[in-house]
Amino acid sequence: MGTSPISELHCCRVLIGDHLPSKSKVVWEKFSPQSKFQKKLYHYGTFPVGFQWGVSTSAYQIEGGWNADGKGSSTWDTFTHKPGMIQNNDNGDVACDSYNKIEEDLYMLRALKVKTYRFSLSWPRIFPNGYRASLNKKGVDYYNRLIDRLIRYNITPMVTLHHWDLPQALQDINGWDNITMIDIFNDYCDFCYETFGDRVKFWMTFNQPHTIAWVGYGLGAFPPNIKKPADAPYRVAHNLLKAHASAYHTYDDKYRKTQHGLVSISLNADWVEPLDVNIPREVDAADRALQFQLGWFAHPIFKNGDYPDAMKWQVGNKSELQGLSESRLPSFTEGEKAYIQGTADVFCINAYTTRRVHHVTSRLSPKSYEFDQDIAIKDVEDSQETAVKELRTAAWGLRRLLNWIKEEYGNPEIYITENGVSTNTATTDDDTYRIFFLKTYIDEALKAHNLDGVQLKGYTAWSLMDAFEWLNGYSVGFGLHHVDFKHPDRPRTPKRSAHYYYDIIRDNGFPLPEEEKPLWGMTTMEMLLVIATTKSTRMLTCSEDSRSTTTVSPYHGQEFCLTELQEKSMRQD
């Protein structure tokens, strides 16, 4: 008599700290022992020529025109029109009115001198009922105007095909829990490639499919407001992965040879620190957290076409203990694995925060994706509060996340497609906290590139302007530009952070200022140069053949020049 797939997995798979299903352990071994001082060392340097600086938005959050010119209703239209769903009963009916303000948006983009603009297409604006037969020419015209103007000003469009605003007509047939959505989505993507692909060379199929699957179909906090945490998120993710792969192959087969573009998917992840890096079980827990969030989608696409082993073991084991005959996590056929594997040309990541996790033995009932992970999550000690309580800032986590992606997925080319911080509505133009955020987070990305060899190719700030921020409505803002939502014209005003981001783009990072450079030369023996200063202590890499790096010390009164070898030694101490 044969054994069940669950039993086989349960008997054959044992996960311990020295045999993690990923390479992530080396990242924690390298970085987790760092002191607070070492985590906050500042790095001066620049990105390579051609680094892609940009800003990001999404259709529902900025466009407005919710029923203008033949646009169909989306799930977010339906959701926000129900009283009590959104803070202050806000909605995206008008939002930033970008549907009528292309020139105003372009003015902001040109003033920033960004190289890329990431925006999404509203599926129901193009196909009001989700299908090609309902084609809305005025919706297509809007995007053609936007794309043409971006090209005219040498701004590269980075287009997300689906950023959560599903046509309501498709949700009426169960949305992403319906397998027929794979072909429906593919036809929509095919039309977009054919229509816009002569000018759009960077496509993302989905934005944060994890959010669609878990927050939409598990927690039910987002549309379609379905609360089935046991199995719906797994089924939905399964369909999303197949839909992504299908859209990728359609581009590969029909358009790549003539359009020469890139196709990817924007995934999201919080960096996680184990409770204690010296306890294997806690490292296992941190690994599981990343595999259940990022690996859920990245492992099939960037590794072997299948879900992470840690995920298969956890869900399979829990399902068996719950008396089920098969795992709640669906399985792929060998043909499906081969079809999904490798269906992204670059790695796109949205990153905001850092958390700490530790191992727990979660209850078996109720069945839930959340409890399948056997982890508990809390804030890291040195994170700072923001206007969105779940998104506390801890810049040092970004470097570690980028390193984890490098190790886990074979050092792919990476684009940060979202990174930003929220402030409350009382913050208009004077957003010094956002300046600090940009300075520290981008510097961590620079460290990952310059010091760790991460192939980071672009950084996209979230967001161009304040917008409708989902459940928070207009009570918080992530924008580099303030938008007055009480004014019928929705005027935009640059914040201080917009000017600062312009400087970063202009300088291509953080080149060492002239006044910070040593005032006298170095010997060939790279002697330690000590310069008295009344302001702060900075550590400068002095070796001519080493990467330039400057780090800030909390000690006052001295300035040190260190070789790269000395800095590396200090990080390990």
N, C-alpha and C positions, 0 to 999 in steps of 0.2 A: 504494500500500500504506500502511495507517495505521500510526502510531507507537503504541507501548505507552504506557499511562498513566505508567509509570515514566520512559520516555524523555522524554515531554512535560514532566514535572515537573522532570527533571534539566536539560533544556535551557532551560527558561523561568524557573527560580527560582534566583537568586543572592542569598545573604544576606551582607550586610556590615554593619559597625557602624552606618552612617548609615541603613540600611534594615531595621531590626529588624522582625520580624513582630508586635511588641507595642510598647506605649508605655512599657515598663519603663525604657528608657534615661534618661528624665527623672528617675526616682527615684535612680538611681546618680549622675547628674550633680549632683543636689541634695545628697545625703547622703554619698557616698563620700569626698569631700575633707575631711570633718570630722576634726578632731584628736581624740585621746583625751579631751582636756579638754572639747571641745564635745559629744562623744557622751554624756558623763556629767553634763552640766548637769541639775540637778534642777528639776522644774516643779511649783509649787504651783497647785492649782486643783481644780475639781469637775466632775463630769459633770452633764448636765441632769437635772431632775426626771423620774422615770420610768425612769431607767437600770436595766437588768435585771441585778441581781447574782445569781449562782447557784453551784451546785456540780454535779459530774457523776459518774456511775458507769456501769457496764454490767452486764447481767444475769449473764453467766457469772462475772464477777470478784467479785461480792458475794453472789449469791443462795444458792448451795449447793442443797440439795434436788435433787441431780442426777437422781434417779429417783423423787422423791416424788410421790405423788398423781397418778400417771398420766403424768408428764412423759416425753417421748421422749428418746432419746440424741441429743446434738449431736456435731458434728465435733470440738469441743474435749474432750468427754467421751472420745471414742475416742482422740484424740491423746494426752491426758495420762495415760491408763491404760496406755500403752505405756512400759515402763521406759526411762529414759535420755533421754526427750524434753524433760523440764523439769528445771531445777535442783533438786536434792534429791528428785527424783521427786514434787514437789508437784502438786496438782491442785485443781480447784474443786468437789470433791464437797460440801464444807461451806462453804468460803470464809468469808465474814462471817456466814453463816447468816441473811441478810436475808429469806429466804423465811419464816422463823419470827420475825423481829424487826422487823416494820413499826413498832411503837411506839418501839423504841429508835432506829431511823433517823430517825423523825419528831422525836424529842426533839432530836437533833443539828441537824436542819434548822431547827427553831423557835428553838433557842438562838442559831444564827448569824444569824437573821432574814434569811435569803435570800429573794429574791422568786421565784426559779425553781429547780427541781430537774430536771436532765437525767438520765434513766435510759433503759434499753433494755428492750424486751419480748423474752423468750425465745421465739422461734418454736416450738421443740419443746415448750415448756410449754403453748402454746396449741393447736398442731396437732402432736401427737407424731410423726407421720410426714410432716409438711410440708403435708398436704392438709386442706381444710376437713372432709372426711368423718370425720377422726380427732379432731374437736374435743374438747378436754379442759376440761370445765366448771370443775373445781377450779383450773386454771391461770388461767382468765378471772376467777374469783372473787378470786384473789390480787391481780391487777392492779386490779380494781374497788375493792377495799378500799384499796389504796395510793393510787389516784387520788382516791377520795372523801375520804380523810383529808388529802391535800394541799390539795384545794379548801377543805375546812373551815378550814384554817389559812392560807388566802390565799396559798398557794405554787403558782405556775403550773407544771404539768407540761410539760416539754419531752421528747418521747418519740422515741427512735430505734427504728425498726422492725426494723432488722437490724444488730447489732453483732458480726458474725463467727461467732456460734454457730449455724451452719446445721444443720437436722435431718439426722442421719446418713443417713436414708432417701433424702434428696434428693441427698446426695453420692454415694450408691450408683448414681445415674443420671448421674454426672459433674458434678454440682453446677453451678457458674456457667459451665462450659464447654459446657453443654447449653442450646440456645436455648429449649427449652420452659420453662426457669426463669422466663422473662419473664412468662408468663401465670400460673405457679404463684405467683410473688411478688405479682403484682397481686391475685390472689384473697385471699391472706393480708392484704395491705394493706387491701383492700376490707372485709374482716371487721373489722379493727381500727378503721378509720374509723367503721364502723356501730356498733360495740360501745362504743368509748371516746370517740368524737369529739364527743359532747355536752358533754364536760368537757375534753378535750385540744384545745388550740387551736394547738399548735406541734409539727409533725411533721418528723422527718428520716428519709428513706428508708434511707440507708446511713451508716455511720460509716467514714470513710477507705476508699473503694473502691480507692484506690491500693494500700493494704496487702493487700486481698483479692487483687487481680490480680497484683501483683508478689511480695509476700512469701509468699502462699499457693500461687500457680501458677508462679512464676518461680524464686525462690530456694528455695521449698519448706521454708522455716523454720517457717511456720505451717501449720495444717491448710488444705487437704487434703494438704500435704506432697508436692506435685507439682513436679518440677524440669524445667520445659520453658521456659527463658528466651527462646527464639527467637520463639515465636508464641503460646503459651497466654495470657500476660498480656494481649496485644492482643485476642484473642478474648473473654476474660473481661471485660475493660473494656468492650468493645463491647456485650456482653449486659447488663452492669450499667447502662450508660447508657440502653439501651432499657427495661430494667426500671424504672429510676427515672422515666423520662418517662411510662411507662404508669401507674405509681402516681400520679404528679402529675395526669395527665389524669383519672384515675378520681375523685380528690378534686374536681377542678375541675367535672367533669360531674355528679357525684352528691351532693356534700356541701357544697361551699363556700357555696352560697346559704343554707343553713340553719345550718351550723356556724360559718362565718366564721373559719376558722383559716388558718394559714400552713403551707406545705409547702416543705421545702428538703432539703439533703443536706450532711453534715458532711465537708468536704474537709480535707486536711492539706498543710502545706508547711513546709519549712525555708527561712528567708531565706538567700540566697546573695550573697556579694560576689565581684566579679571579681578576678582576681589583680592586674590593673592597670586602673583605670577609664579610663586614657588610651589604651589599646590596643584598637581596635575588635574585634579577634578575641577578646579576653578578655571583653569585654562581651557579645559574641555567645554565648560559652560560658555565662556566667551566665544569660542569657536562656533558652538551651536547657534548662538545669537546671530552671528554674521551669516552663517549658512542658511538659517531660516529666513533672514531678511534679504540679503544680497545674493547668496548662493542659490536660492530658490529659482531665480531667473538666470543669473550669470553662469552657474555651473552647466546647465544644459547648452547654453549658447556658446560659451567661451572654452568649455572643457570637453565633455564627452557625450553631449546630447541627452544627459540624464540628470536627475536630481542628485544633490550631494548625499554621500553615504550616511552622514550623520542624520540627515533629514529622513531618509528611507528607514533607517534603523529605529529612530525615535517614534515616528508615526506608526510603523509596522508593529513595533513592540507594544505601544499603547493600544493599538487596535486589537491585538490579540488578547491583551489583559482585559479589554472591554467586551470580550466575547464575540468579536466580529470575525467573519470567515476570511476576510481580506482587508488589506490596509486601506484606510481612508485616503491615503495618498495614491492617486492613479499611477499607473505604470505606462511607459512608452514601449512600443514594439521596437525591434532592432532597426526596422526601416524608418520609423519616426525619429529615433535617436540620430541616425545618419543625416536625416533631413534637417534637424534642428541645429546640430553641431556646426559651429563656424559661421552662423548667420548674423555676423556683425563685423563691420570693417574697422571700427574703433570702439573703445570703451567709453561710454558717456555716464557720468556719475553726478547725482545731486547730493550734496552733503551740507549739513547744518550744525549738528551737535555731537556730543560725546557722552556716553553713559558708562556706568559701571555695572557689571553683572556678577551674580554668584549662583552656584548650583543649589537647586531645591528639588525635592521630589513632589511634583504637582499632583493634585487629585485627579482621579480618572473620570470623575463626573462633575460637571457636564463635560462632554467631549468638546475639545476646542483646540484650534491651531495654537492659541496662546499657551495652554497647559501642556501641549505636546512637547514644548521646548525644554521643560524642566529648568527654568531659569527665573531669577528675580532681578529686576532692573531698578537702579536708583541713580541719582545724579552723582557726578564726580565732585570731589570736594572743592576744587578750585575753579568751578564753572561760575559764570555770571548770569544773573537773571535778565530776561528780555521780556518784551510785551507779550510774547507767546510762551507760556510757562514750560511747555514741553521742549522748547528749543533754546535751552541755555547755551551760552557760548563757552567753548574751550578750544582755542585755536590749535593747540598742539595735537589734537586728535586728527586733524586733517592730514598732516604729514604721515601719520601712522596708517590711516585708511588708504592713502595712495600707495604706501609701501606694501600693504596687505594685498591690494589689487595686483601690484607688480609681481609679488611672489606667488600668489594663488593662480593667476591666469597667464603666466608666461610673459610678463613685461610687455603688455599691449600699449599701443598709443592711447592716451587718455585725454578726454576733454571734460573739464568740470562744467556741467551744463546748468547748474544752479548752485549758488552759495550767497547767502545774505542774512540780514538780521532785521528783526522787527522792532519798531518803536511805536509808542502810543500816539494818538491823534494830536496831543498837545505839542508834539515835536513837529515843527514845520520845516524851516530852512536850517536851523542850527542843530544838526545831528552829529555832534562830535563823537557820540558812541559808535555810530556807523563808520566814521573815519577810523576809529580804533579797531573796529572789526575788520575792515578792509586791510588795514596795515598789518595786523597780526595774522589773519587767515591767509592772505596772499603770500606773506613771508613764509609761512609754513609750507605752502605749495612750492615756493621757490627753493626752500631747503630740500624738499623731496626731489625736485628736478636737479639742482646743482650738486647736492651732497650725496644723494642716494641713488641717482641714476634712473629715476622714474621718468618715463617718456611722456611727460605732460606737454600737450600741444596747444591747449587753449583754456581760458578761464572766462566764464560767463556769469556776471553778477546778477543776482535776483534782488531787485528788479529795476527796469527802466524807470518806473514811476509807481507811486502808490496805486493800489488797485483793490478790487473786491477780493478779500482774503478768506474765501470759503466760509467756514463756520463763524469766523470772527467778523465777517462783513467788512465794514469800513472803520472798525474800531482800532485797527492796527495798520501800519504801513511798512513795507519793505523797500520803498522806492528811493532811487537817487534823486527823483524829482517829486515835489509835493503836488498833490492834486486837490483842489478845493471842491469836494463833492457836494457842497451846499450851494455852489454857484452853477447856474444852468449851463454856462459855457465850459465848465470843468477846466479852468485855467491851470497850467502847469508852471511850477516855479522850481528852479534848480536848488537843491540843498547844498550845504557845504561839502557833503560827501561826493556830489557830482563833480565839483571842482577838484577834489582830491583824487578821485578815480581817473579823471582826465590827466592829472600829473603822472599817475602810475603808468597809464597807457603811453603817454609821451616818452617817459623814461624807460619803458619796457621792463619795469621792476623797480628795484631800489638801488641804484648805483651809489657808490660811496660819495657823499658830498665832499667838495673840496676842503671845507673847513674841518672835516673829520680826518683827513689824511695826515700821516706823520709829517712833522716839519723837518726832519732830517733823515738821512739815508740809512740804509742797512748795510751790514758787513756781509761778506760771502758766507760767513758762519751762521747767518740768521740769528744774531744775538738778540736776546730779549730786550726790547726797547721800552723803557718806562718813562712816561711823560706825565708830569703832574697836571691835573686839570681840576677845576673847582666844581665842575658840573656832574660828571658821571664817569664811570669806567667803561671803556669799550675795548673789545678784543679784536685785533685786526690780523688777518692772515698775511704774513709778510713774504712768504716764499714766492718767488717769481713763477715757479712752475706748478703752484698749487692753486686750487680754486679760491677766489677771493671771498672772504666771509668776515662780517663784522658782527660781534655779539655784544649785547648790553648787559652790564653787571649792575647789581644793586649797590655795590660798594662805591663810595665816593673818594675822589682824590687821586686816582691813578689811572693810567691807560697802558694796556699791555698789547704787544704784538706777539701772536702765537703762530707757529707753523700748523699746517693742517694735521700733521701727525700728533702735535701736542693737543690740539683741540679734540681729536679722536680719542686720545688717551684720557682726557678730562671727562668726556662723555661716558667712558666706560667705568670711571672711578666711582 
